[in-house]
């Protein structure tokens, strides 16, 4: 005997509801799997591990002789030029590496003993074990390095942070400095950073230790040139791989977070070494419009040479034109 229609309806409704819930569960599970796969795929795409120590050294070191132990660090050092010649020490800027001086070193090492090195937290030197970074500490580490290399006196050449380290060293060790060449040096307020202020890192920068793409390196570095088109593919490759050296990216964030400047005027006034200030006239970071005059007013024995069309790193952007003026100064 067939059941009555009113008795069939609840069973059919219950069955249809169950089927619908199972179908909805499958759809939600599928969406969840898609989201997980998408997040995982993005993480896989974004994740950029450091080079191994062996890989980094294969790219940038010439051999074991390129490393010098000093001040608790294993400095990556490049030495060129005739032994016994006057010594030039080249100090690169923040986020850079000793290769920033390739053009100048190739020229000047014909007549001078040229010493370049990666600062703590940069390139193959790697992080400071103490995790402490400041231009003053860098100057102390430079003294230890020169002591180890048995360099009693030298001309210091520094760009940006490297220039700030150079004048700190000169103020603390005047007897060890022949001359100074300061290329857009740090020390006075930068764009958005005044005396006594710390750098406010944008949230995206905090992902730097985990993710780094070549386009991001170009975006950060090319605008520092007067003509961003001059930031070559070769220089991009050098910066990119240097930033991937072991421990460099976390050290960059530590250094940036610790950076603070105080009025350097009184310290600069104590420096008697002949000083050449070198500037690109399109430098907006250490602004050419205002900063050179402050250094000239504070440094008692300084002169300025500037280059139209060049930016914050003129030694990279046009090494031939800029090194010619440095040669003239060194020969005076």
JOFEN-V259097 format. One record per helix or strand. SS is the DSSP state (@ for helix, = for strand). FROM is the first residue (numbers start at 0). TO is the last residue. Records with the same first field share a line. If there is no record, write none. Layout:
# JOFEN-V259097
SS: FROM-TO ; FROM-TO
This chain:
# JOFEN-V259097
@: 4-45 ; 52-59 ; 63-65 ; 97-107 ; 134-147 ; 160-171 ; 173-175 ; 202-206 ; 213-223 ; 227-229 ; 232-242 ; 247-257 ; 264-267 ; 290-297 ; 313-316 ; 318-330
=: 46-46 ; 66-69 ; 72-79 ; 86-90 ; 112-116 ; 121-121 ; 125-125 ; 153-158 ; 176-182 ; 189-189 ; 192-192 ; 197-197 ; 210-210 ; 259-259 ; 273-279 ; 301-306
